[in-house]
Amino acid sequence: MNTNTERSGCLTAFLKILGFNIPKQKNLTSPFLLKNSLHSNAELSFHHCLVSAVEDRYFLATKVRMLDVFYPKKGDEHQSNLNRINRKHIDFLLCCKKTMTPLLIIELDDSTHQTNQRTIKRDEFIDEICEATGLPILHIRAAKTYVISELRTQIDSLVEHRMTVGNELPQLKPNIEAPLCPQCQSEMKLRTATKGKQKGTQFWGCQNYPNCKSILPIGN
């Protein structure tokens, strides 16, 4: 008998005496392979910059399912809306370290986010959900380098707004009726701007967004 085989057999017997269960080796085959990293090179580079910008103030999650952040309302369209987010992911998510409450979505946008129609519609869909739920989203264009201080300022501004406003939007008074969209005649919905100079300002937006992007100021 081969010496190595004898030693292996003795070691296995000894470990069994001590109570260790040694599984038998099997020649397994699988159609799956293990990835070297969760991120592409561009995502990994940006991830390191995010860690520097966030430091230890927030919990940073990556490759998060939208279904873990949002959930559809009950009703006739529940399953349909569930299917719309079931297989979608967001790039990065900042949460409160104590409660794990979502604070900010961060998307790293490469060139396809400006040229690929499917990607553009996906971005518009996520932006719409973030706007409706009050969760801010930050789009960062992919680059070779990032200015950490600028990234930190952008993050802090949006997180501060999120923590101040929360995700509860002011309700309309009962005697105020939603107007009809001037373009498609659908009922409009009350929305709140989450970015730009009008951040925090309420307005009427068509419920058929992004197919219809008609808006009206409050009071019309």
N, C-alpha and C positions, 0 to 999 in steps of 0.2 A: 504493500500500500504506500502511496505517495506520502512523504513526511508532512507536506503542507496540509494534505487532507486529514491526516491523523490529528495535527494540531488544531485544525478547524473543528473537527468532531469533538475533541476534548474540551475546547473552549465553549462550544455550544452546550455540551452536557453540564459543564460547570455553571454556566449562566442560568440554565433551567433549574438547577438545584437552588440557586439564589432567588428564584421566582421570576426571572425575566422570560418573557415569551418571545422567542426568536422566530419571526415569520420566515417561511420558506421563500427562497428566491425564485422568481418566475420570469420567464422570457416574455414580457408584455410588449405588445405593439399597440400604438394609438394613432389615430388620424390627427392628433393635436400636437403642437410644439409649444415650448415655453418662450415667451418674448424676452428679449434682453432688457427692455425698459418699458414702463407704462407710457412714456412720452416719445415723440419724435425729437430730433435734435433741436429744432426750433422751440418746441414746447418745453424741453428740459432746460434750455438756456433761459427762457422767460421764467420758468418755475424758480430757478435759483435767484433771479432778480426779485420775484415776488416775496420769497422768504426774507430777503434783506429788507424789503420795504415794509413788510408786515411785522417783522421781528416776532415777538412772542405775544402780541396783543390780541390776535385773533387765531382761530383754528382754520388752517388752510386745507381744503379738500380738493381733490382733482378727479376728473372723469366721473362726475356725479350724475346719476340718472335724474332726469327731470321729474320722474314719478316719486323720487325721494324728497323733492323740494315742493312740488305742487300736487294737488289732487283735484279731480273734477267734482263739481257739485252734483248732488243727486238729482235725478230727473230723467226725462226721456232720452236725452243726449249723453247720459253718463258714460255708457260704453264707448260711444263714438269719440267722445273727448278723451277718454282713457287711452284709446288706441292712438290718438294723435301725439301723445307724449310718452307712450310706453317704451319706445325704442330710441328715444332721443337723449342725448347727454349734453352737459355743459362742461366747459373746459376747467374752470376753477371756481370755487365757492368759498367765501369767507363766512365764518359762523362765530357767534359769541362762544368763548371758550367754556363758560360756565353752563349755559343752557343749550348750546348747539343751535340756537335760533339763526336761520339764514339772514345774513346782513348784506351781502353783495355778490353778484355774479360777475365774473371776469372772463371775457371771451378774447382769445388771441386770434386775430383775423389775418390770414394770409391773402394772397392775391385772388384766390377763388371767391372770397367774400364780396368781391366787386365785379366779378365776371361770370361766375357760375350761377345760373338762375335758380337752381335747386337750393344752393347754399344761401343765396340772397333771400329766398322765400322762407327758409328755415330761420334765418336771423330775424326777419320781420315777425315771424310767429312767436319766437321767444321774447322779442322786444314787447310785443303786444301783451303777452302774459305778465311780464314784469311790470308793465305800466298799469295793468288792471289790478294787480295784487299789491302794488306798492313796494316791490323789491327792486332796488336799483341795479342796473347792469352797466358795466364798463367795457367798452370795446377798445382793445389795444391793437394797433397795426403791428404785425410781426416785423422785427428789425434785427440787425446784427447786434446792436447795443441798445441799452435803455438807461435813462437817467433815473437813478433810484429815488432821488429827492422829489422829482416831478411825479413819479409813480405813487410815492407815498402821499403826496398832497392830493392827488386825484382820488385815491382810495379813502383817505380820511374825510374828505368833503362829502362823498357819497354815503359813507357809513354814518357820519354825523347826521346827515339828513334823514337817513333811514331810521335811526334811533330816536330822532325827534318827532318825525311824522308817524312812524309805525306803519302798519299795513291796513289801517282803518281809514277809509276815505269818507269825508263828510257826506251825509245823506241829504238828498233833495227834500225840500219841504213838500208836504202832500199836495199843495195847491199848484205846484210847478210841474207842468207836463213836459216830457221830452219832445223836442221838435222832430220833424221828419227830415231826412237827409235831402238836401236840394238836388242831389244828383240821381240817387236810386230810390228815393222815397221810403227807405227803411227807417225805423225808429232809431234815433241816435242815443248814445250812452254817455254818461258823465265820466270824464277821464281827467287825470291829473298829469301834467308834464313832469317828467322825471329828470330832464337834462336841459342844458342850454339856458339862455337868458330868462325863459319863461318857466323855469323849474319851480314846481309847487303850485302853478296856476291851473285852475280847472277850466275845462272847455268841453264842448260837445263834440264827440267823434262818432262816425258812422259805425254801427255794429257789424257791418260787413267788411271792416278792415281786416286784412290788407288789400282785399279786392277793390274796396272803395275807400279812399283816403280823405274824404270830405270832412271838414271840421267847421265849427261855428263857435264864436265866443259866447260865454254865459250871458243870458239876457236877450238873445235873439229868439 
